[in-house]
Amino acid sequence: MEKIWLKEYPQGIPADVDVREFDSLKEVLEKSCARFGALPAYTNMGVSIDYRQLDQSTRDFGAYLQKSLGLKKGDRVAIMLPNLLQYPIALFGALRAGLTVVNTNPLYTARELEHQLKDSGATAIVVLENFAATLQEVLPRTPVKTVITTQIGDMFPGAKGFITNLVVKHVKKMVPAWSIPGHVPLKSAMRAGRAQKLDEVAVTHDDIAFLQYTGGTTGVAKGAVLTHGNMVANVVQVAAWIARDLRDGKEIAVIPLPLYHVFALTTNLVYMKIGARIVLVTNPRDFPAFVAELKKTPFTTIIGVNTLYNALLNTPGFAEIDFRTLKVVSAGGMAVQRAVAERWKQVTGTPIIEGYGLTETAPVVISNALNIKDWTGTIGLPIPSTDATVLDDPGNELPQGEVGEIAVRGPQVMKGYWQRPDETAKVFTRDGWFRTGDMGFVDEKGYFKITDRKKDMILVSGFNVYPNEVEDVVMMHPGVLEAAAIGVPDEKSGELVKIVVVKKDPTLTEQALLAHCRQHLTGYKMPKAVEFRTEPLPKTNVGKILRRLLREPAKQ
């Protein structure tokens, strides 16, 4: 397909960028720390560290991983933290030691956590104590040898007696009893590392930076292999996209989305590259506290999803914030609704810039330009050094205006799925196109628009929920004969999970079934609606449940 979208690029944005500008994320960090030394790097709950402190802390932690634990280049380290100052320290410390980071949702259930740790082969994990009880439950069945623990207040000077209040206020989760013999407090690890030297490791574009887990059509979470080359490419691409509006060393960026999510992860890397002060929000669901934080922070850029922006708009006091410094508002993960976009522009004076990407693409591949005035109803244009097209089922390119599956190519597209060549083969064409699973078309100007999803995946507030995983959990209940999970429209979250169930035990109740699901599924994967049927669920000739037929009446 001809790159007609290039005519729509704002002046100054290149069609291609030098994705070899940095050898690795390690180099991106080290150059930023040297360049922006005394400027604040990260702020969380009113406490900041500057780029010099970030440099020292990540050196200390990286040296501990190398020298005290004996970890070698390519070994996997899991990070199971919410947005705290400890996150970038653990993240960049591991990358500087040449290790591969496995980002882990701290709200995972024991079942989900066990799968990810076993599949990735992680031998060390950094975990907030609030979630250590879940880790303790699965630890003997995983390859993890070293558990590094941290408390919310670890990065706060004189935090003694202050921690419990922060736990209640910012994470809303008291620390359950746990006992992991031999665990190492993060502060002790950093002290031990400071007494040792961080060995320089040659890290190249081919080395793996992240195993970033996503769901799968089989119901089993798969690790997208994102190399340093993938990540550096996307950092450079996105930095070029925003360069006209954001200045090096001058920006204050608010990140309320969790860093274990690929959208927040990469945006954080982009802001770090340009020397921004990155404000990490630990519990964005506490909207009154979030608004209070925004009132005292002259922020210039923020990222979020449609549901978060909608919730902020409906939080008392939000309209009273001084938005004169705000320049760039980015959204991804789910479609931005017109009503939310228009109200946001009316209240803040700044439009929401909607972009598109996937875990497998590091993630940004398509975005609206920053010079748009209003909501476009599209996901935008392919970003620099990225190609996109629309394919039919056999893999042929379709002309403008025809609906097919959106496919992309570019240096940010993953190497494949970790140890799953069969799954990798399913998503790449012979020509190297990555099939996104999203249906859409290209308009006459080159803007891409999503019309539907080809996959059965359910999108809840920007998080992927795969029906097979939910169905596997539901079917574990002895009172269930058949089950299917579908997405149904929801004003707040975009979609919610609904399960359609045929009972084996006539006495089975909705409450009992949901209590069973709660033991095995993270909150956003939880069914919010249950429908019991007496007739068998609709199936193909080979017995596969036809979710499409279940979805159609739900949409109506």
N, C-alpha and C positions, 0 to 999 in steps of 0.2 A: 504494500500500500504506500502510495506517495505520502511524504511527510508534509501534508498540507497545513498541519497545525503550526509549523514554524513561522508562518505569516502572522500568527496571532501572538507570538512571543513579544513581550514588552521590550523596548529598545534597551540594549545592554546585556540581555541574557543570552549566553552563547548556546548554539545548537549542541555543542560538544564541550566537555570539560576534561581536564587532565586527571584521570582517575589514578594515575601513578604519582600524584603529587606527594603522597606519603606512603612509606613502605608498610605501615601498620597503624593500628589504633594506639599502640604504644608510642609511636613517634608523634602522633597528633597530640597526645597528652603531654609528652615531654616538651614539645615546642610551645604549647600554650602555657605551661607552668613557667618556662623560661621567659616568655614574652610578657605575661601578665602578672608576674610574681606577687606584687602587693595588693592587687585588686581582689575583692571577694569572689570566691568561686562558687561556694554553695552556702545557702542559708536554710535552716530548718528550726522552726519553733523559736525564732528570735536569735539563734546562735549561728555565727558564720565562721567559715574557714576560708583563708585566701589561697591563691594558687601556689604560693610557696609551701604553705602547710599541707596542701593537697599533695604536692610533690614529695614532701618528707614522709607523710603518713602512708602513702602508697608504696614508697620505697621500703619503709619498715615492714609493712604487711607482706609485700612481695618477697623480701629477704627471709621472713619467717617461713613462708610456704616453701621456699627453695631449700634453706639451710636446716631449719628445725624439723620440717616434715619430709624433706628429701624428695619433693615433687619435681618431676621432670617436664620438659616442654611437651605440651599436648595432653598432659593429665587433666582430668576434669574436676572442677570445683563448683559445687552448687551454692547459690546464694538464695536464702529463704528469708527475705526481709521486706518490710514495707518501706516507704520513702523516708529514710533517715539519713543523716550525714554518714553513717556507717556504710551505706550502700556504695557510693562512689569510691570509698576507700577500699572496700573489699573487691569491687569490680575492677578498678584500675590496678590494684595491687596484684591481682591474679593475672591480668593481661600483661603487666610488666614482667612477670615471672615466666611468661611464655605459655601460660596455662589456658585451657578452654573453660569458659564460664557457662554454667547451666543455670539459667534464671528459673526460679521456682516460686510459684504462688504460695505465700505463707498461709493462705486459707485452704489449701488442699486438704482433703480428707486423707486418712491413712492409706487407703487403697490407691488414690491418685499419686500420692507422694512415693509410695513404694515402687510403683511402676516406673516413675521418672528416674529415680535414683538407680534402679537396677538397669534400666535400658541405657542410660547415659554412661554407666560405669563410674560415676563420681566417687572419689575416694576421700574427699573432704567436703564439709558443708559449713557455711556460716549461717547461724539461725538466731532469730530473736527469741529470748527465753519464753515469751508469751506462747510460742508455737512449738516449744521443745517437747511437750508431752506427745504430740502427734509423731514427731520424729522418733522419740523413744519407743513408741509402739512398733515401728517397722524396722528400726535400726539393725537388729540381728539378721534380717533377711536381705540386707543391702550390702554393697561393697564398701560402704563408708567406713573409714578407719579413724578419722579425726573429726570431732565435732567442736566447732568454735562458736561460743555463745556470746551474745551481747544483750544488754539491757537498754531500754529506751533512752535513759539519761547518760549513757556512757560518754557521749561527746559534750556533755554539759559541764562546765567548770563548777566544782562544788555541788554536784548533783545529789549528794546524800540526802535522803529523806524527801526528795523531790520526785523520785521516779514513779511511785505509785500513782500520784495525782496525774502525771502525764499519761500513764497507761490508761487510766479511766477516761481522760479527756480526749486523747488523740487517737487511741486505737480501739477503745470501747471493748477491751477484752482483758479481763484479769488473768494473771499468770496461773494456769493450772499446775498442780503438783507434778514435778518431774524429777527424774534421777538418771543421769547419764554418767557413769563412772569414767573418769579420765577426760572429761570435757575441758576445753581450754577457753578461758575468758578472752575476748577479743583484745582488751586492753593489755593483758599479759602477753598475748601473741605479738602485739605491736612493740612492746618493750623488749621482748626477746629479739625481734627483728632489727631493732635500732642498734643493737650491739653487734650486728652482723652486716655483711656487705651483700648488696643485691648484685648478683652476677648478670652481666649483659647477655641477653639472649637474642640471637638473630631471628627475627620474626618477619615473614614475608607475606605477600598477598595470598599465597596458597595455604597458609596455616589457618587452622580453625579458631575463630574468636569465640563463637557461641554455638551451643546446641539449644536452639530456641524452639520450645515444644508447642505443637499445634495438634488439633484433633485429627482424626482420620476417618475415612469412609468405613473402615473396619471397626471403628469404635475404640481403637487403640491410639493413644497419643504418640505422635512421631516427632523426632527431633530434626528440625530443619538445620542443615549444616551451613552456617553463615561464616564465611572465611573473613580474614582481615581485609582481603581484596573486596569482598561484597560490601563490608561495612564502610571502609574508606571511600569506596565509590559513592555510596549513598550520602555520606557526610559531605563530600565535595559537591555532589549534584544538588543537594538541598541548600547548601551554603551559597551556591551560585544563584539559585532561584530566589533567595531572600536578600542577596547582597545589596540591592538598590535601596532597601528599606531599613536594614539593621546594620549598625556600625560596630566594628571590632572594639571591644573593651568598654562599650557604652551602654549595653542593654541589661535589663532586669527581666528574666524569663521565669514565668510561673509554670511549674509542672505538677498538676494535681493527679495525673494518671500515674499508676504504679510503674516503676522502672523495670519491673519484670515483664511488662507488656512492650512489644517491639516498637510501637509508635512512640511511647515515652522514652524508651531506651535510645533510639537513634536521634530523636530530637534533642535529648540531653547531650549526646555526643556532638551534634552540630553547634549547640550553644556553647559547649566547652571549647570547641575549636575557635569560636570568635571571641572568647574571653568574657562571656556574659556572667552576671551573677545569677545563679540558678536557684530559685526558691522552690524547695521540695515541700509539698503538702502531704502530711502523713495520713490524715483522715479527711478527705474531701467531702465525705458524706455528712460531716458535721457542718452543714451549710452556714449557720450563724457564725461559727468560729472562722470558717473559710472567708466569709465576707468581711469579718473584722480584720483578718490578715491582709486582705486586698486593700482595705481602707488605709492601712498604714504603710503600704508598699507602692511606690510610684512605678508600677510595672509597665514595661513597654511591649511585652508579648506574652501570650498564654496559649496553651494547647488544651484540647478537651474533646468530648464527644457531644453529640446532640443533646442527650439526656442531661449531661452535666450543665451545659449552657442554659437549658430550659429550667433546671432546678435553681440555678443562680438567679435567673430573671424573676423567679417567684419567691425569692428569699427577701424578707424585709431588710431594708438598708442597702440593697445592692445598687439601686438607682442613685443613691447618694454618693457613691464612689466618684472620685475625681479621675475621669478617663482621659484627661488631656495628654498624658504621656503615652497612651496605648496606640500602637502602630500596627501590630500583626496579631491576628487571632486565627489559629489553625484548628481544623477539625478533621477527624478521620474515624475509622472503626465502624461507622454506620452512616446512613444517609442523613444529611442535615435537612430538617423539615423547613419548608418555606416560612411557616408562621414563626418558628423560632428564629430563623435568620433575620427576618424583617423586624421582629421586636428587638433583637439584639442590636441591630444597626440603629434603630430608633433610640434606644437607651444609651448606648456607648458611643455612637458616632462612627464605629469601625465595623466593616463587614466581616463575616466569618469566611475564611478561605478554606473551602472543602478540598481535600485531597483523597487519594486512593492508593491502597497498597495491601500487601499481605505479609504474614510472617515470612513466607518463602522468598520475599523480594526485599527484605531488609529495612523498611517495608515500602518506601515511597516509589511509585512508578508514574503516577499521573496526578496532576494538581491544577487547580485554578490559579491563575496569575495573581500576584499580590495587588495589582492595580485595578481589580474589579471594584465596581461601586456597590453592586447589589448581588443577591443570590442569583446564581445562574441556572440551577436545576441540573447541572452536569457535574461530573467529577473532574473536568478540566482537560488539560493537554499533557501529553507525555513530557516528562522533565528532561533536561539535557542528557545526551548519550543514552537515551532510552528509545526503543521502538515499540510500537503497539499496533495491534490489528484486531480484526474480528474474523473468526473461523467458523466454518460449518462443522458438522460432526466428523466427516472424514479428514478434516484438517485443511481444507481449501480456504483461501482468503476470500472474504465477501466484499462487495463494493459498498461505498458510502450509503448509509441509510438502511441497510439490511441488518436485521437482528441476528446475532450469532454469539459465540463464546469469545469474550475478550481474552486476548493472549498477549504476552509481553516478552521482550528480550532486552537484556542489558547487563552491565557488569555487576549490578546489585542483586541479580537473581541467584538464588542458592545453588550450591554444588549438588545437592540432592538430599534425601532423607537419610539420617544416620542408620547405617546397617540395614537399609530396606530398599535394595535395588529394584524390587518388584513395584513398590509404591512410587519410586522415583520415575520409573519408566511410564507409569500411567499419566503423569502430568506434563511430560515433555514430548513434543512432536519430533519427527525425524529432522526437521529443519531447525530445531533448537528453541521453538516457541514454548514458553511456559503457559499452560492452560489454567486460567484463574478460577474457572467454575462459575464465573459471573456472566450473565447474558446482557448484551447491550449492542449499541451501534455507534457509528461515528457520523456526526452531522456535517453539513457542507463546509464548515470552517475548520473541522478537525477536532472538535470537542467530543469527548466520549461521554456517553450516558448509559447508566445501568438500568435495565428494565426488569430484571428478575435474576434469580440464581438457579444455575443448573443443578448444583449439588443440593442435597437435603439439609445442609447445614443451617442452623438457626442462629441468628445474630441478636444477642441480648446486650444492649448498651455497649456495643463495640466488641464484645467477647464472643468468640466462636463456641457454639455448643453443637456437638455432633450427636444426632439421634441414636446411633447405635450404642454409644456409651450410656446414655440415659436408659435405653431399652434393656441393656445388659443388667443394669442395676435393678430395674423394676422386675425383670424376670427372675432375679435371685429370690424374690419373695415367694414362699411356697403356695400362697393363695392366688397366684396369677397364672392364667393359662396362656394368654397372648397379650402382647403389648406393642404399641407403636408410639413414637415421640414425634411431634410436629411443631412447627413454629406458627403462632397466630399473632396477628397485628396487635400492638399495644401502644397506646399514646405516649406513655412515659419511656419505655425501654426499646421501642421500635418493634421488637417481637418478644413474646414470652413462650416458655416451654409448656406444651400441653401433652398429656399422655392419654391415649385411648386404650382401654384395658378390657379384656374378657376375663372374668373371674373363673378360677378353679374352685375356690372356696366361696360359697355364696354369702358368708358372713363377713367377708373382707370389707373394710370401710376405707373411705378416702383418707381419714386421719391416720389410720394404721399404715397405709401404703406410703404416705408422705413422710411419716416418722422413719420408716425403713429407708427411704431415699435420702433423708437428711444425714444418715450415718455414713453414706458413701459418696455424696456429691457436694462439691463446692456450691456456695449460695447461688451464684448466677446460673448454674446448671439445673437448679431445682425446678421440678414441675410446679407451675402456678395454677394449672387447671387440670382436672381429672374428669374423664368421661368414661363411664362404665357401659359396655355394650353386651347384649346377650347373644348376638349373632357373631359368627367368625369374622375376622377382619378381612377386607378385600385383598386378594393375592393374584400374582401372575400364575401362568401355567406351571411354572417350576416352584411355586410356593413362596415367592418373595412378596412381602407385604407392600401394597401400593400406597405409600404415604401420600402421593399426589391426590388420590381420591379422598383421603381423609382431610387433606388441607383445603380442598375446594369449598366444601360447605363451611369450614371455619372462616375462610376469607369473606364469604358472602354474609 
